[in-house]
Amino acid sequence: MIESPRGMTIMEAYDLYRNNKLYINRRYQRKLVWSQQEKKDLIESIILQYPIPLVLLASQTDKYEIIDGMQRLNSIFGFLENHFPVHIDGKDKYFHIPDYPFAQSQVNKNIVVPKVDVDFLSQEEVSTFIQYPFPVTIFKTGSTEEINETFRRINSTGRKLSPQEVRQAGNVSKFSLLVREIASEIRGDASKEILLLQEMPEISIDSKLSKHQYGINAEDTFWCKQGVLNVSDLKESEDEQVIADIILSCTLGTPFPASRVAFDNYYGSGNNDKSTDVDIKINTFGEKNVREELLIVFSEIVNMVDFHFDGEKLKSILNPNAGGNPVKEAFYTLYMAFYELMIKENKTPFDYKSIKSSIKNMHTKLVRSRNYTTSADRRNNINICKGLIQDSFKTTGTTFRSTTSYIIDFQAYLMKSKTEAAIYDFKQGFYTLNPTKREFDESSLNKILCNISALANLGKDKTGYLFIGITDKEADTLQVEKIDGLSKLPRYHDFGVVGLEREAKIKGVTLDEYISYITSRISTSNLEDSLKTRITKDITPITYHGQTILMIKVTTGAEPVYFNDKLYQRDGANCVEVIGSKQKEIFKLF
């Protein structure tokens, strides 16, 4: 059922926003993509009392899912919270927060940081702005399918969408969802599926020029840092097209003829609908296997260029004369060569220096047909690349993932922790950070065991993750560098990857011996036996930029677990004891 359009004031909308009533579904929503100028133009229209386009919301109980209007609402609230000014009467003016009591209450709660010593709107202009009624239609439905289809119909014909964004808009096939999930993990904006609108900036793409203060800097992503794509390409979801290209090539068993028509067909939006064909292939391989294999290869390439190429960009190696042009097709060729050697032939790279030398100026050796649309040309290029690098690979007898093959997964876990704090926990290690007394801290071990038991109480069919060798405060990272005589430890957003090598050195053992020691301390602890059995088989070392951390995967059992006769649960990022009648709430989760 659809309500007739009505006017909703900015005051009403902001109240919904800050009371956590406005949600985004990442299964189909775009990222925040508006430029600062587009935002300012919208605010100017509102201040000058011009009409703006309708906002469409889906009503579910007392909360609302934004179907159309996310960019507009984000712009309105961003202006209201002093993220940017509007140019009025020849001056850049900011919203004057003290003139709007509810907004000022957010300042008092340290949620909003106001601007000072700048020009502001007058009290009258503030009043006019917050009482501005913009058109809203509320779509009352409990059906996810109806919401998906509504979004698809609204957005699939959008003039400002790139061809890939049009394909993905409202598309919830196995293929499109897999593309979206893998692309977000590689970009670094992985998150839970349903987000509050105020959480969107954290996982949206910024650049050095746009300066939106979003969480992901385009220039820091693998794609732009290595020159595979330009910033504008990334903002238009070209990375998702590259991932789609790779998935189609790997699952269909032949290099994909990457034309616009062919992509449209496999997304189900072309004249020859082949969307069922690729979904069947994904089902045959197993969705989890397709994702894991793709990320294993991608992680290996990321590790190679970040840790073994002496700071040279992949673009400058593949095509030294590329200039400002990206090297998307050369990267595709390199990726597919790695994929076939690693996944199909069960080989692993061992001589990275030789690989670097072998692919130097590889661009000139490839067949360069217009738009690279033929499978035959791409097959020939992949064979050329394999011929160049295969002597730097060796057959491996192990079926286990290498410690560097988790790089993308690891980065995704760090990002997801920003919006799902209860599921993830991070510890720098087991030794104290007291520079005069470095010793194994039994209280730290006890805290880790408490957190493991709390993660095991998340609820039925849930999984939690504990990482050891990670700091979540820059002050702690700096302290580790200082007392352990280290410098330039790797960072990923707000996290420091301090590793466990330093603690193994303090203990006077090898890293493998130290990991065995940690595992044995967990195995002989007072955790419940069923929980110890589950987690000790899932203690995984991960190597990230030369630092090794431990990932402890905690899967829940059939019922809650106790530790030292106490019941613990996660409260946000904290571990707390549950006592009395509140324990019943934990049992209800199972």
C-alpha positions as CSV (number, residue, x, y, z in Angstrom):
1,M,0.0,0.0,0.0
2,I,1.3,3.5,-0.9
3,E,0.4,6.6,1.0
4,S,-0.3,9.7,-1.0
5,P,2.7,12.1,-1.1
6,R,2.8,14.4,1.9
7,G,5.2,17.0,3.2
8,M,7.7,16.0,5.7
9,T,9.7,18.8,7.4
10,I,13.4,18.6,7.7
11,M,12.8,18.7,11.5
12,E,10.7,15.5,11.3
13,A,13.3,13.8,9.1
14,Y,16.2,14.7,11.3
15,D,14.4,13.4,14.3
16,L,14.0,10.0,12.5
17,Y,17.7,10.1,11.5
18,R,19.1,10.7,14.9
19,N,16.7,8.3,16.6
20,N,17.9,5.5,14.3
21,K,14.8,5.2,12.3
22,L,16.2,5.6,8.8
23,Y,17.9,2.5,7.2
24,I,19.8,1.5,4.1
25,N,19.9,-1.9,2.5
26,R,23.2,-2.6,0.8
27,R,21.8,-5.4,-1.2
28,Y,20.7,-2.9,-3.7
29,Q,21.6,0.7,-2.6
30,R,24.4,2.6,-4.2
31,K,27.2,4.2,-2.2
32,L,27.1,7.9,-1.3
33,V,28.3,9.4,-4.6
34,W,27.1,13.0,-4.7
35,S,29.8,15.7,-5.2
36,Q,30.0,18.6,-2.7
37,Q,28.6,20.9,-5.4
38,E,25.6,18.7,-5.9
39,K,25.0,18.8,-2.2
40,K,25.3,22.5,-2.0
41,D,23.0,23.0,-5.0
42,L,20.3,21.0,-3.1
43,I,20.7,23.0,0.1
44,E,20.5,26.3,-1.9
45,S,17.3,25.1,-3.5
46,I,15.8,24.4,-0.1
47,I,16.9,27.8,1.4
48,L,15.5,29.6,-1.7
49,Q,12.3,27.5,-1.2
50,Y,12.4,25.7,-4.5
51,P,10.8,22.3,-4.7
52,I,13.0,19.2,-4.6
53,P,12.3,15.6,-5.8
54,L,10.2,13.2,-3.9
55,V,11.7,10.8,-1.3
56,L,10.4,7.3,-1.2
57,L,10.5,5.3,2.1
58,A,9.4,1.7,2.8
59,S,7.7,1.5,6.2
60,Q,8.5,-1.5,8.4
61,T,7.0,-1.1,11.9
62,D,8.3,2.2,13.2
63,K,11.4,2.3,11.0
64,Y,11.9,3.3,7.4
65,E,14.0,1.9,4.7
66,I,15.2,4.5,2.1
67,I,14.2,3.4,-1.4
68,D,14.9,6.6,-3.2
69,G,16.4,9.8,-1.8
70,M,19.5,8.6,0.2
71,Q,21.8,11.1,-1.5
72,R,19.4,14.0,-0.8
73,L,18.8,13.0,2.9
74,N,22.5,12.6,3.5
75,S,23.1,16.0,2.0
76,I,20.4,17.7,4.1
77,F,21.7,16.1,7.4
78,G,25.3,16.7,6.4
79,F,24.6,20.4,6.0
80,L,22.6,20.5,9.2
81,E,25.6,19.0,11.1
82,N,28.2,21.5,9.6
83,H,29.9,19.1,7.2
84,F,29.8,21.8,4.5
85,P,28.5,25.3,3.9
86,V,26.2,26.8,1.3
87,H,27.1,29.9,-0.7
88,I,24.4,32.5,0.0
89,D,24.6,36.3,-0.4
90,G,28.2,36.1,-1.6
91,K,29.4,34.1,1.4
92,D,29.9,30.5,2.5
93,K,27.5,30.0,5.4
94,Y,27.1,27.1,7.7
95,F,23.9,26.0,9.5
96,H,23.8,27.6,13.0
97,I,23.3,24.6,15.2
98,P,22.5,26.5,18.5
99,D,19.3,27.9,16.9
100,Y,17.9,24.3,16.5
101,P,17.7,22.7,20.0
102,F,17.5,19.1,18.9
103,A,20.6,19.5,16.8
104,Q,22.3,21.2,19.7
105,S,21.4,18.2,21.8
106,Q,23.5,16.1,19.5
107,V,26.4,18.4,20.1
108,N,25.9,18.1,23.8
109,K,26.1,14.3,23.4
110,N,29.4,14.6,21.4
111,I,27.7,13.1,18.4
112,V,28.1,16.3,16.3
113,V,31.1,18.6,16.2
114,P,30.0,22.2,15.3
115,K,32.0,24.7,13.3
116,V,33.4,27.8,15.0
117,D,34.6,31.2,13.8
118,V,32.8,30.9,10.4
119,D,29.7,32.6,8.9
120,F,26.3,31.1,9.8
121,L,22.8,31.3,8.5
122,S,20.6,33.8,10.4
123,Q,18.1,32.6,13.0
124,E,15.3,33.2,10.5
125,E,17.1,31.2,7.7
126,V,17.6,28.3,10.2
127,S,13.9,28.3,11.0
128,T,12.9,28.4,7.4
129,F,15.4,25.6,6.6
130,I,14.2,23.1,9.3
131,Q,10.5,23.8,8.5
132,Y,11.0,23.2,4.8
133,P,8.5,20.5,3.8
134,F,9.8,18.1,1.1
135,P,7.6,15.5,-0.6
136,V,7.6,12.0,0.9
137,T,5.8,8.9,-0.2
138,I,5.7,6.0,2.3
139,F,5.5,2.5,0.8
140,K,4.0,0.1,3.4
141,T,5.1,-3.4,2.8
142,G,6.6,-6.4,4.5
143,S,7.8,-7.9,1.3
144,T,11.6,-7.7,0.5
145,E,10.8,-8.7,-3.1
146,E,8.5,-5.7,-3.5
147,I,11.1,-3.3,-2.2
148,N,13.8,-4.8,-4.4
149,E,11.6,-4.5,-7.5
150,T,10.6,-0.9,-6.6
151,F,14.2,0.1,-6.2
152,R,15.2,-1.6,-9.5
153,R,12.4,0.2,-11.4
154,I,13.3,3.6,-10.0
155,N,17.0,3.3,-10.4
156,S,17.6,1.2,-13.5
157,T,16.8,4.1,-15.8
158,G,18.7,6.8,-13.9
159,R,20.5,9.1,-16.3
160,K,23.5,9.5,-13.9
161,L,24.1,5.9,-13.3
162,S,27.0,4.1,-15.1
163,P,26.2,1.0,-17.1
164,Q,27.5,-1.2,-14.3
165,E,25.4,0.7,-11.7
166,V,22.3,0.2,-13.8
167,R,23.0,-3.6,-14.0
168,Q,23.4,-3.9,-10.2
169,A,20.5,-1.6,-9.3
170,G,17.9,-3.7,-7.5
171,N,19.4,-6.9,-8.9
172,V,19.5,-9.6,-6.2
173,S,20.6,-12.6,-8.2
174,K,23.3,-14.9,-6.8
175,F,25.7,-13.5,-9.3
176,S,25.0,-9.8,-8.6
177,L,25.1,-10.2,-4.8
178,L,28.4,-12.1,-5.1
179,V,29.9,-9.3,-7.2
180,R,28.7,-6.7,-4.7
181,E,30.0,-8.6,-1.7
182,I,33.5,-9.3,-3.2
183,A,33.9,-5.8,-4.6
184,S,33.1,-4.2,-1.2
185,E,35.6,-6.4,0.6
186,I,38.3,-5.5,-1.9
187,R,37.5,-1.8,-1.8
188,G,37.5,-1.9,2.0
189,D,33.9,-0.9,2.6
190,A,32.5,-4.3,3.8
191,S,29.8,-4.0,6.3
192,K,26.6,-5.6,7.5
193,E,23.7,-5.7,5.0
194,I,21.3,-3.3,6.8
195,L,22.8,0.0,7.9
196,L,21.6,3.1,9.6
197,L,21.8,6.1,7.2
198,Q,24.4,7.8,9.5
199,E,26.7,4.8,9.1
200,M,26.8,5.1,5.3
201,P,29.6,7.8,5.3
202,E,31.9,5.3,7.0
203,I,31.7,2.9,4.1
204,S,31.4,5.4,1.2
205,I,34.2,6.4,-1.1
206,D,36.0,9.7,-0.8
207,S,39.0,11.1,-2.7
208,K,41.7,13.7,-2.1
209,L,39.8,16.2,-4.3
210,S,36.2,15.7,-3.0
211,K,37.1,15.7,0.7
212,H,33.7,14.4,2.0
213,Q,35.3,12.9,5.1
214,Y,34.0,9.5,4.2
215,G,35.6,6.3,5.5
216,I,37.2,5.0,2.2
217,N,39.8,7.1,0.4
218,A,39.7,6.0,-3.3
219,E,43.4,6.6,-3.7
220,D,44.2,4.2,-0.9
221,T,42.2,1.3,-2.4
222,F,44.1,-1.4,-4.3
223,W,42.4,-0.4,-7.5
224,C,43.6,3.2,-7.6
225,K,46.8,2.8,-5.6
226,Q,48.1,0.3,-8.1
227,G,46.7,2.2,-11.1
228,V,44.3,-0.6,-12.2
229,L,41.5,1.9,-12.2
230,N,41.2,5.7,-11.9
231,V,39.3,7.4,-9.1
232,S,36.4,8.2,-11.5
233,D,36.3,4.6,-12.6
234,L,35.9,3.5,-9.0
235,K,33.2,5.9,-8.2
236,E,31.2,4.6,-11.2
237,S,31.6,1.0,-10.0
238,E,34.1,-0.1,-12.6
239,D,35.7,-2.3,-9.9
240,E,32.4,-4.3,-9.8
241,Q,32.5,-4.8,-13.5
242,V,36.1,-6.1,-13.2
243,I,34.9,-8.6,-10.5
244,A,31.9,-9.6,-12.6
245,D,34.3,-10.1,-15.6
246,I,36.5,-12.4,-13.5
247,I,33.6,-14.4,-11.9
248,L,32.1,-15.0,-15.4
249,S,35.5,-16.1,-16.8
250,C,36.1,-18.5,-13.9
251,T,32.7,-20.0,-13.6
252,L,31.9,-20.3,-17.3
253,G,35.3,-21.9,-18.0
254,T,36.4,-19.5,-20.8
255,P,37.6,-15.9,-20.9
256,F,34.5,-13.7,-20.9
257,P,34.0,-11.5,-24.0
258,A,33.7,-8.3,-22.0
259,S,31.3,-6.3,-24.1
260,R,28.5,-4.2,-22.8
261,V,26.0,-6.4,-24.5
262,A,27.5,-9.6,-23.0
263,F,27.5,-8.0,-19.5
264,D,23.9,-6.9,-19.9
265,N,22.9,-10.5,-20.9
266,Y,24.4,-12.1,-17.9
267,Y,22.8,-9.6,-15.6
268,G,19.4,-10.3,-17.1
269,S,19.0,-6.9,-18.6
270,G,19.9,-7.6,-22.2
271,N,18.0,-9.0,-25.1
272,N,19.3,-12.5,-24.5
273,D,18.8,-13.2,-20.7
274,K,21.6,-15.5,-19.5
275,S,21.3,-14.6,-15.8
276,T,20.1,-18.1,-15.0
277,D,23.1,-19.7,-16.7
278,V,25.6,-18.0,-14.5
279,D,23.6,-18.6,-11.3
280,I,23.5,-22.3,-12.2
281,K,27.3,-22.3,-12.6
282,I,27.8,-20.5,-9.3
283,N,25.5,-23.1,-7.6
284,T,27.5,-25.9,-9.3
285,F,30.9,-24.6,-8.0
286,G,29.4,-23.5,-4.7
287,E,29.0,-19.8,-3.9
288,K,31.4,-20.1,-1.0
289,N,34.0,-21.8,-3.2
290,V,33.8,-19.2,-5.9
291,R,34.2,-16.4,-3.4
292,E,37.0,-18.1,-1.5
293,E,39.0,-19.0,-4.6
294,L,38.7,-15.5,-6.1
295,L,39.9,-13.8,-2.9
296,I,42.7,-16.3,-2.4
297,V,44.2,-15.3,-5.7
298,F,43.4,-11.6,-5.2
299,S,45.1,-11.7,-1.7
300,E,48.2,-13.3,-3.2
301,I,48.5,-10.5,-5.8
302,V,47.9,-7.8,-3.2
303,N,50.6,-9.3,-1.0
304,M,53.0,-9.6,-3.9
305,V,52.7,-5.9,-5.0
306,D,52.5,-4.5,-1.5
307,F,55.3,-6.5,0.0
308,H,57.6,-7.5,-2.8
309,F,57.5,-4.8,-5.5
310,D,59.6,-2.2,-3.6
311,G,56.9,0.4,-3.7
312,E,56.4,0.3,-7.5
313,K,52.9,0.5,-8.7
314,L,51.5,-2.5,-10.6
315,K,50.6,-0.1,-13.4
316,S,54.2,1.1,-13.8
317,I,55.3,-2.5,-14.1
318,L,52.6,-3.8,-16.5
319,N,52.7,-0.7,-18.7
320,P,55.5,1.9,-17.9
321,N,54.1,4.2,-20.6
322,A,50.5,4.1,-19.3
323,G,50.6,7.7,-18.1
324,G,47.1,8.6,-16.8
325,N,45.5,5.5,-18.3
326,P,44.5,2.6,-16.1
327,V,45.7,-0.9,-16.8
328,K,42.4,-2.8,-16.4
329,E,42.9,-5.3,-19.2
330,A,46.5,-6.1,-18.3
331,F,45.4,-6.7,-14.7
332,Y,42.6,-9.0,-15.8
333,T,45.2,-11.0,-17.8
334,L,47.6,-11.2,-14.8
335,Y,44.8,-12.2,-12.5
336,M,43.5,-15.0,-14.7
337,A,47.1,-16.3,-15.2
338,F,47.5,-16.4,-11.4
339,Y,44.0,-18.1,-11.0
340,E,44.8,-20.9,-13.5
341,L,48.2,-21.5,-12.0
342,M,47.1,-21.4,-8.3
343,I,43.5,-22.9,-8.5
344,K,43.5,-25.1,-11.5
345,E,47.1,-26.3,-11.3
346,N,47.6,-26.1,-7.5
347,K,50.8,-24.1,-7.7
348,T,52.0,-21.3,-5.5
349,P,54.3,-18.4,-6.3
350,F,57.8,-18.4,-4.7
351,D,60.0,-16.1,-6.7
352,Y,58.3,-12.7,-6.6
353,K,61.4,-10.8,-7.9
354,S,61.3,-13.0,-11.0
355,I,57.6,-12.4,-11.5
356,K,58.1,-8.7,-11.3
357,S,60.8,-8.9,-13.9
358,S,58.8,-11.2,-16.2
359,I,55.7,-9.0,-16.3
360,K,57.7,-5.8,-16.9
361,N,56.0,-4.0,-19.8
362,M,53.8,-7.0,-20.4
363,H,51.3,-4.7,-22.0
364,T,53.3,-4.6,-25.2
365,K,53.2,-8.4,-25.5
366,L,49.4,-8.7,-25.3
367,V,47.0,-8.8,-28.3
368,R,45.3,-5.4,-28.2
369,S,42.0,-5.7,-30.1
370,R,39.5,-2.9,-29.7
371,N,37.6,-3.2,-26.4
372,Y,39.1,-6.7,-25.8
373,T,35.8,-8.3,-26.5
374,T,36.8,-11.7,-27.9
375,S,37.4,-14.8,-25.8
376,A,40.1,-16.0,-28.3
377,D,42.2,-12.9,-27.9
378,R,41.9,-13.0,-24.1
379,R,42.8,-16.7,-24.0
380,N,45.9,-15.9,-26.0
381,N,46.9,-13.1,-23.6
382,I,46.4,-15.3,-20.6
383,N,48.6,-18.0,-22.1
384,I,51.3,-15.4,-22.8
385,C,51.2,-14.2,-19.2
386,K,51.3,-17.8,-17.9
387,G,54.3,-18.5,-20.1
388,L,56.1,-15.5,-18.6
389,I,55.5,-16.3,-14.9
390,Q,55.0,-20.1,-14.6
391,D,58.7,-20.8,-13.8
392,S,58.2,-18.7,-10.7
393,F,55.5,-21.0,-9.4
394,K,55.9,-24.4,-7.8
395,T,53.5,-27.3,-7.2
396,T,52.2,-27.3,-3.6
397,G,51.1,-30.5,-1.8
398,T,49.0,-28.7,0.7
399,T,45.3,-28.0,0.4
400,F,45.3,-25.4,3.2
401,R,45.2,-21.7,2.6
402,S,48.5,-19.8,3.0
403,T,48.8,-17.2,5.7
404,T,48.8,-14.4,3.1
405,S,45.7,-15.7,1.3
406,Y,43.5,-14.1,4.0
407,I,44.5,-10.5,3.4
408,I,41.2,-9.4,1.8
409,D,39.1,-11.4,4.3
410,F,41.1,-9.8,7.2
411,Q,40.6,-6.3,5.9
412,A,36.9,-7.0,5.5
413,Y,36.6,-8.1,9.1
414,L,38.3,-4.9,10.3
415,M,35.8,-2.8,8.4
416,K,32.8,-4.8,9.4
417,S,33.8,-4.3,13.1
418,K,32.9,-0.6,12.7
419,T,29.2,-1.4,12.3
420,E,29.1,-4.8,14.0
421,A,31.3,-4.3,17.1
422,A,29.7,-7.1,19.1
423,I,30.9,-9.8,16.7
424,Y,34.6,-8.7,16.6
425,D,37.2,-8.3,19.3
426,F,40.9,-7.2,19.0
427,K,43.8,-7.7,21.4
428,Q,47.3,-6.5,21.0
429,G,48.8,-9.6,22.6
430,F,49.5,-11.3,25.9
431,Y,52.5,-9.3,27.1
432,T,52.2,-6.2,29.1
433,L,53.1,-2.9,27.5
434,N,55.0,-1.7,30.5
435,P,58.5,-0.8,29.2
436,T,60.2,-1.7,32.5
437,K,58.4,-5.1,33.0
438,R,57.6,-7.1,29.9
439,E,56.0,-10.3,31.0
440,F,53.2,-12.6,30.0
441,D,50.0,-11.1,31.5
442,E,47.7,-13.8,32.9
443,S,45.0,-11.2,33.3
444,S,45.1,-10.5,29.5
445,L,44.8,-14.2,28.9
446,N,41.8,-14.3,31.2
447,K,40.2,-11.4,29.4
448,I,40.6,-13.1,26.1
449,L,39.0,-16.3,27.4
450,C,36.1,-14.2,28.8
451,N,35.7,-12.6,25.3
452,I,35.8,-16.0,23.6
453,S,33.0,-17.2,25.9
454,A,31.0,-14.0,25.2
455,L,31.3,-14.5,21.5
456,A,30.1,-18.0,21.9
457,N,26.9,-16.5,23.4
458,L,26.0,-14.3,20.4
459,G,23.0,-16.6,19.6
460,K,22.1,-19.6,17.5
461,D,24.1,-20.1,14.2
462,K,26.2,-17.0,14.9
463,T,30.0,-16.6,14.4
464,G,32.3,-14.2,16.3
465,Y,36.0,-13.4,15.6
466,L,38.8,-12.6,18.0
467,F,42.1,-11.2,16.6
468,I,45.3,-11.2,18.5
469,G,48.1,-8.9,17.4
470,I,45.8,-6.0,16.6
471,T,45.5,-2.6,18.3
472,D,42.4,-0.5,17.8
473,K,43.9,2.7,19.2
474,E,46.8,4.6,17.5
475,A,48.3,5.4,21.0
476,D,48.7,1.6,21.6
477,T,50.3,1.1,18.2
478,L,52.8,3.9,18.9
479,Q,53.5,2.4,22.3
480,V,54.2,-1.0,20.8
481,E,56.5,0.5,18.2
482,K,58.4,2.4,21.0
483,I,58.9,-0.4,23.5
484,D,59.6,-3.1,21.0
485,G,61.9,-1.0,18.9
486,L,59.8,-1.2,15.7
487,S,58.9,1.4,13.2
488,K,56.2,1.8,10.5
489,L,54.1,-1.1,11.6
490,P,51.2,-1.5,9.1
491,R,48.0,0.3,9.7
492,Y,44.5,-0.3,8.2
493,H,42.2,2.6,8.9
494,D,42.1,2.9,12.7
495,F,43.8,-0.4,13.4
496,G,47.5,-1.2,14.0
497,V,48.8,-4.6,12.9
498,V,51.4,-5.1,15.6
499,G,51.7,-8.9,15.1
500,L,53.0,-11.6,17.4
501,E,56.6,-11.9,16.2
502,R,57.6,-9.4,18.8
503,E,56.1,-11.4,21.6
504,A,57.7,-14.7,20.4
505,K,61.1,-12.8,20.5
506,I,60.4,-11.7,24.1
507,K,59.6,-15.3,25.1
508,G,62.7,-16.6,23.2
509,V,60.9,-19.0,20.9
510,T,60.0,-19.2,17.2
511,L,56.7,-17.8,16.0
512,D,55.4,-21.3,15.4
513,E,56.3,-22.3,18.9
514,Y,54.6,-19.2,20.3
515,I,51.4,-19.9,18.4
516,S,51.5,-23.5,19.7
517,Y,51.9,-22.2,23.2
518,I,48.9,-19.8,22.9
519,T,46.8,-22.7,21.4
520,S,47.8,-25.0,24.3
521,R,46.9,-22.3,26.9
522,I,43.5,-22.0,25.4
523,S,43.1,-25.8,25.1
524,T,44.0,-26.3,28.8
525,S,41.9,-23.3,30.0
526,N,38.6,-23.5,31.9
527,L,36.5,-22.8,28.8
528,E,33.8,-25.5,28.3
529,D,35.2,-28.5,26.5
530,S,32.8,-28.3,23.5
531,L,33.8,-24.7,22.9
532,K,37.5,-25.5,23.1
533,T,37.0,-28.2,20.6
534,R,35.3,-25.8,18.2
535,I,37.8,-23.0,18.4
536,T,41.2,-24.7,18.6
537,K,40.6,-26.1,15.1
538,D,39.8,-22.6,13.8
539,I,42.9,-20.7,15.2
540,T,44.3,-19.3,12.0
541,P,47.6,-17.4,11.5
542,I,47.3,-14.5,9.0
543,T,50.3,-12.6,7.6
544,Y,49.6,-9.0,6.7
545,H,52.5,-6.9,5.4
546,G,55.0,-9.1,7.2
547,Q,53.2,-9.2,10.6
548,T,51.5,-12.4,11.8
549,I,48.3,-12.2,13.7
550,L,46.0,-14.9,15.1
551,M,42.3,-15.1,14.0
552,I,40.2,-17.2,16.4
553,K,36.8,-18.0,14.9
554,V,34.2,-18.6,17.5
555,T,31.1,-20.5,16.3
556,T,28.2,-20.8,18.6
557,G,26.9,-24.1,19.9
558,A,23.4,-25.4,20.8
559,E,23.3,-23.5,24.0
560,P,25.1,-20.7,25.9
561,V,28.4,-21.4,27.6
562,Y,29.9,-20.5,31.0
563,F,33.4,-19.5,31.9
564,N,34.5,-20.1,35.5
565,D,30.8,-20.5,36.3
566,K,30.0,-17.1,34.9
567,L,27.9,-16.2,31.9
568,Y,29.3,-13.4,29.6
569,Q,28.0,-11.6,26.6
570,R,29.2,-8.9,24.2
571,D,27.8,-5.4,24.8
572,G,29.0,-3.5,21.8
573,A,32.8,-3.8,21.8
574,N,32.8,-4.8,25.5
575,C,32.6,-8.1,27.4
576,V,30.2,-8.0,30.4
577,E,29.0,-10.6,32.9
578,V,25.3,-11.4,32.8
579,I,23.7,-12.0,36.1
580,G,20.3,-12.8,37.6
581,S,17.1,-12.8,35.5
582,K,19.0,-11.3,32.5
583,Q,20.5,-14.7,31.8
584,K,17.2,-15.8,30.5
585,E,17.6,-13.3,27.6
586,I,20.8,-15.1,26.6
587,F,19.1,-18.5,26.5
588,K,16.3,-17.1,24.4
589,L,19.0,-16.4,21.6
590,F,19.5,-20.2,21.2
